[in-house]
Amino acid sequence: RSYFCHRRYPTVEIRAETFNGSTHVPVPSDSAFLKALLFELRLIDDHIFVEHRDTCTRINHSSVYSVRTEAGDLWPVLAFQKSGLIYACLPLVEETLEPRPPLLTVSGLSQGLALLLGIVDYISPSRKNEAEMSAKIGQLRNLLIQACPLGTPLNTNIRSLNSSFDDIQEMPTDENQPAWRSNTYKGKPQVNVCITEKVKCMQYDKRDVVDMWQVYGAVNCKCDIEGSAPSVTLSLNLPTNGPPLQDIVVHHCVTSVDPAMLMSSSAEPLDDSVYNGPYKFPFIPPSDSFNLCYYTSQVPVPPILGCYQFIEEGSQLKITVNLKLHESIKNSFEYCEARIPFFNRGPIAQLEYKVSYGQLDLSREKSLLVWVIGQKFPKSLEVSLTGTVSFGTAGKEHPTDYVCTGNTAYVKLYFRIPDFTLTGCYVDQHSIQIFVPGKPKITASRELISSDYYIWNSKAPAPMVYKTLF
């Protein structure tokens, strides 16, 4: 099944002609442009050698193409494939095209890419449902009228827009209503806030290699409040002696902020003058959910300390994994598991093991051990796994990794702790101020999630490529 949706902007084409002068190449008909683009992407006539397209001296290192048409070469055409669909646009170059300017100077490229990625985000969830896909692509033209009315993207979050044309015509008439409030809410006021912290970690269990970890936080809000420009103030709080928030980036709807809050940077050493809250954010919320702010923090310890060792003895591997939950961490998980992959080897043919806690499973392809620790660590807060593994003959279906060769290997942890943050950061519901009639319903939650949480084999050299990730 093929789909085709397009939109042209005559005003932009006139501007292009003005900017480009004698070097201007007009955009051909839709069918001619599509055929030329498919040819350039080698999706048609790929069995024919065409010098200007296929010569090895012309290797494209980006998604920006020069598309040959009867009137000349159209450049820059931004195009890429995703899940069987082609996304393309022709950004405006606000200068002459001869000689071609560097890509980094063409601001329209980044705008066009943001718009195309917004369309991908809107369409991709429906790619396996043909009826839903057809409906979404049918609505896309109307959505583009809102997102990019005159050729300049105003809102690249396509999913947040109204899909009916009637809604488009009902533009806000209140001059106080900010552009990011696309519609007004009617009903009982309610505010939902969720703090999500993700912890990245690299542990080596070596004297000469320093373990590293970092926390990244995001505060997501959904404010269903009546009015064209309702005012909300939200505060983030830290416990006594909690590590301060750093590298704070706020949403554009925030109306004012203490400059000291934004000055704390993780690139500089902490000192006593660092701002440690409370962190106040007055804002006029968008209609949809949004991330009010992002932050990092330098916490003193990672939540789970681990040691991984494996030694190769002939055709067998002897593995040992020890994990310890730090006593300051809430011992209540939604899930917690350690995955132990074996790269560049065959399927696991024989496995003998002992776990002090939890359950060990073997994946279907027999190249991954999944140690399900569950929702709690034992009272000792320590768990261990020992085992002996032997392998069969490797096939194409088994995982490979150019980094993890020989004894260089890792355990990767996956966990989520609800109602907990590593920094201790929380939202005081009583401190949320909403200047609208009626008593709003306020819901606040928080969570800690693992992200790239690695424990490397301490019996092998630590891979240099992973030392610089932080």
N, C-alpha and C positions, 0 to 999 in steps of 0.2 A: 504494500500500500504506500503510495507516495502522497506527500502533503506539500502544499506550497502557499506561503503567506508572505506578502511583501508590502512595503509602503515607500512611496517616493515623496520627496519634498522639493517642489518646484522652486521655492524661495532659496533653498540651499544650492540648487543647481545654478540659479542666476548668480548667486554670490561666488560660486566656484568659477564661473565664466569671467566675472569681474576680476577676481584675484589672479587667475591663471593666464588671462590674456591669450596670446597666440598659441600657448602650449595647452590650452584647454581641450580636453577630449570629452565630447558629450556622452552621457549615459545612454546606451542603446535601449531598445525595447526590452520588456521583462523577459520574454522568451529567448532573445538573443543574448542577453546578459547571463541568464541561467546556463545556456549551452556553453558559452565561453568560460564560465566559472567551472563547470563540471570538467571541461577539457583541461583547464589549468591544474585542477586538483587530481588529474589522471583518473577520473571516474568514468570517462568515456574515451574511446580510442587510445587506451593505454598500451595496446599492442603495437602501435605505430610509433617509430622514433621521430620526434619533432625537435629539431635542434634547439630552438629558442626555449623549449620547455624541458627537454630531457638531457641536455648536455651536462657533463659532470662538472663543468666550470660554473654552473649556476645551481648551487645547492642552497635551498632556503632554510635558514636557521630560525625562522619565526613564522607566525601565522599571517604575515602580511605578504600579499601577492601582487604581481603586475599581471592584469588580465588583458589579453590581446583581443581587440574588437576591430571591426571594419574601419572605424574612424581613428584608431590608434590604441595605445596601451593605457588602460585605466589603472591608476595607482594613487593611493594605496588601498587595496581591497583587503579588508580584515576578514578572514574566513577560517573556520575550524569545524571538525566533525565531532559529534558527541552522541553516543547511543543511536547510531544509524541516521541521525539528522545532520544537515549542514546549516550552520549559522553564519551569516555574512552581512557586512555592511560596508559602505563606501564613505569614510570620514572626509570632512572638508579640510583641505589644506589652505590655510590663510596666507599663502605666499606663492611665489612662482614655483613651478615644478622643475624648471631646468636651471641649474643642476638640481637633482632631487635632494631635498633637505634631510638631515638625519632623523630617524624615526622618533628619537626622544624629544625632538622639538615640535612634533605634530601633536598638539593637545587633543585633537579630535580622535586620535587612536585610543587613548585611555578612556575617553567618554564612550566611544563606540564599544569597546571591550566590556565596560561596566554594564552597558545596556544589554549586550548579547548574553552576558553571564546572568543578568536578571531574567532574561527570557528562558535560559536553560533551567534556572532554578524553578521557574513557573511551570515548565512543560515536563521536565524529567520525571517527577513522581508518577506521571500517567503513562509512561512509555509502554507498559505492558498491557494497558487496557485501551483497545483501539477506539471504542466509542468515546471514552473520556478524552483521549488524545485528540480526536476530531473536534469535540466540543471546545476544548481549550484553544486549539489553533483557530477555530472559528471566532472565538472571542478576542484573539490576540490583536486584531486590527483595531478594535475599539479601545483596547487597553493602551496601545501605542499612541492613540490620540491624547491620552492623559499623560503618559510617561514622557512623550517626546512630541509635543504639539506642533512645533515649528522647526523641528530638526535638531534642537538642542535638548539633550536628556535632562529632564527636571526631576525625575524619580525613577531610579533603576530597580527598585524593589517592586517588580511587576505583580507579585502575589498579593501585595497590600492594596492594590487598586480595585475599584468596582468594575464588574464585568458587564453591566448593562449600560446601554447608551443613554437611557433615561437618567441614570445617576450622574453621568458625565455632564449633562447639561445643567444639573442643579449645582452650579458652582457656589461656594460660600459667598454670601453678600455682606457678611459682617466684616468690616474693615479691620477689626481687632483679631480676627481668627488667623493664626499663623498658617503658612503654607503646608506645614507637616501634619496638620489636623485635617485629613481628607473628608471626614464626615463628623456629624455630631451624634452623641449617644443620648438615648432616651431610656430612662429607667432608674433603678436604685443604684446609687453610687457604690462602686467596689474597686479595691486596689489589690492586686496580687504582686508580690515581690519575691524573687528567688535569687539567693546568692549561690553561685556555682564556683567552687574553687577546684582547679585541676593541679595536680602535683606531678612534675616530671622528675625523674631520678636516674642517676647512673651510679651504681655501687660496684666497687672492684675488690674490696677486702684486701688491699695491698698497702704496704707502708710507703711506697714511692709514688703512688697515684692517689690523688685526692678524690674522695667521693663528692658528687655534686647533686644538688636538688634545687628546685625553683617552684614557686607557687604562682599561678595565674588565676585571677578572679574576675568574674563578670556579674553585674547586678542587673537582672532582667526584670522589667516592670510591664504590667498590663493595667492601665487605668481606664475604667469605664465610668466616666464622669460627664454630667451634662454641662453644657455651656460651650461657647466658641473658643474661649481661652482660659480654662480653669487653671488655677495656680496650686501647685503641690510642693511641699517641702519634705524631703526624706533625709534621715540621718543614719549613717553607718557608725557603729560603735565598736570599740575594741575592749577586751577585758584588761584589767590592770596588768601592766608589764607585757601586754601583747605586742608582737612585732608590728611596727608601723606599716601602713600601706604606702607603696611607692609607684612611680611611673603611672600615675593616675591619668586616664584619658576620659573625658566626659562627652556625652551626646550633645549635639548642637542645640537641643531644646532646653538645656540648662541655662538659666538666665543670668546667674552670677555665681562666683565661686571664690573662696579664699585663695589668693595667689600662693600662700605658703603650702597649701595642699598639693599644688601642681609642681612645686619645686623639688620635692623629694625624689631622688633618682637612684636606682639600684646600681648605677655605674660609679657612684661615689660612696665612700665609707660612711656608715651611720655615725651620727654624733648626737649629743644630748638635745640639740636644738631641733631635731627632726619633728615635724608635725605628726601627732599621733591621735588626732581626732578630738571630739566627734567630727565626722566628715559630713557637712551639710550640703544638700543639693536642692536648691529651688528650681522648679522647671514647669513648663507648660507641656503636658504629655501629648505625644502623637496618639492617633486613634487605635493603632495596633500595638502589639507587644514590641518592646525595643530594649536594647541594652543601655541602661542609664550611664554606666561607667565600666571601665576595665582597670585592673590594677595588678601589681606584682607585690611580693613580699619576701623578705629573707628570714625564713623560719629557722630556729636553731637545730632541729633534728627532722629527718624524714619520718613518716608515720610507721613504716615497717623496715627494720634493718634485716639484711639477708646475707647469706654466705652460700656460694655455689662452687662445688668442686667436682670435676670429673677427670678420671685418669683412665687412659686406654691401656689395657693389658691384653695383648694379642687381638683376638676377634671380639673381645668384650669391653664394655665401658662400665666402670664403677662410678656411680654418681651419689653425691651427698648434697642435700639442700637443707639449710637451717634458716628459719624465719622467726623474727621476734617483733611483736607489736609493742611500740613504745607506750609506757604507762600513762602518758598524758593523752592518749588517743582514745576516743569513745569506742568501746568494744561491742559494737552493734552494726553489722554490715548488712546491706541488701544482698550483696554477693561478694565473695573473695575467692580468687583462684590464681594458681601459678601455672603458667604454660611453659613447658620445656620442649622446644623444638630440636630436632636433630637434622641438620642440613648436610647435603652432599653425601648422604648415606642411603642405603636401601631401607625397606620396611623393617620394623622391629619384629624379629622372629621369635625372640625369647625375652621374657621380662620376669625378674624376681625382685620383689620390693617389700619394704616395710615402712608404714607411715605411722607416726605417733598420734595423728589426728586427721580427720577428714577422709577423703576418698580419692583414689587415683584411677583415672580412666585413660584408655588408649583411643586415639582418634581413629576414624574409619580408614584413613589412608595409612595408618600405622607408622607415622613419622612424628607424632606429637603426643607427649604425656600431659594430661590435664589434671592437676591436683586441686580438687575442689575442697577448700578449707571450710566454706560455709558462711554462716552468719555470725559466728563468734570464735575467738581464739579461746583456748582452755585457760584455766585460772593462772597457770604459769606464764601465760602470754607467749609461749614458745611452742613451735611445731617443727618437726623434722621429717625428712624423707631420705631413705637410703635404698639403693637398688643396684642391680646388675642388668645390663641391656646388651643383647647381641642382635646383629642385623643380617638381613638377606641381601639379595642382589638388587642394586639400585635400578629403577626404571625412570622413564621420562616424567612420570606423574609426581615424583618425590621432590620436595623443595630443595632448591640450591641457593647458595649465598656466597658471593665472592669475598665477603668479609669473614664470615664464620667458617673458616677452614681449620682442619686439624682439631686442636683442643680449644680453639677460640669459639666460645658459645655462651649463651645467656639463658637466664630464666626471666620471663616477663610477667609482671603482676597485673592483675585486673581486679579492681574493687570499687565499691561505692559505699560511702557512709552517709546515710540520711541524717538531717538535723545536726550537722556538725561542719565546722570549717577549721582548717589547720591554723589559720591566723587567729581564730576565735571571733572573727568579724560577724556581727549580727545586726539585724534591723530591729530597733525598738518600736513596736507598733504604736505605742502611745506618743512617740515623738513625730509621727507622720501628721503633717498639717495639710488639710484640704479646705480651701476657702470657697465652699459651695454649700447650699442649703442641704439639710438632712445629714443623718449620721451614716458615714460610709462603712461598708464591711471591708475589713483589712485582713489579708492573709499574707503571712511572711513565712518563708521556708529557706533552708540552706542545705548544701550537700558538698561532699568532698569526693572527687573522682580521680582515679589514676589516669595518667597520660604518659606514654613512653616511659614506663617504670621498669628499668632493666637492672638485673644483677648478673654481672659477668663472672665467668669461670676464673677463679683466683689462681688456678694452676696453669694458666696460659697468659701470654702477653695481652695487655689491654689494647684493643684496636684503636689506633690513633684517630681514625675518622670520627669516632664517637666521643673522644675527649674534648673536642672543640664544639660540640653541639650547643653548649650553654654560653 
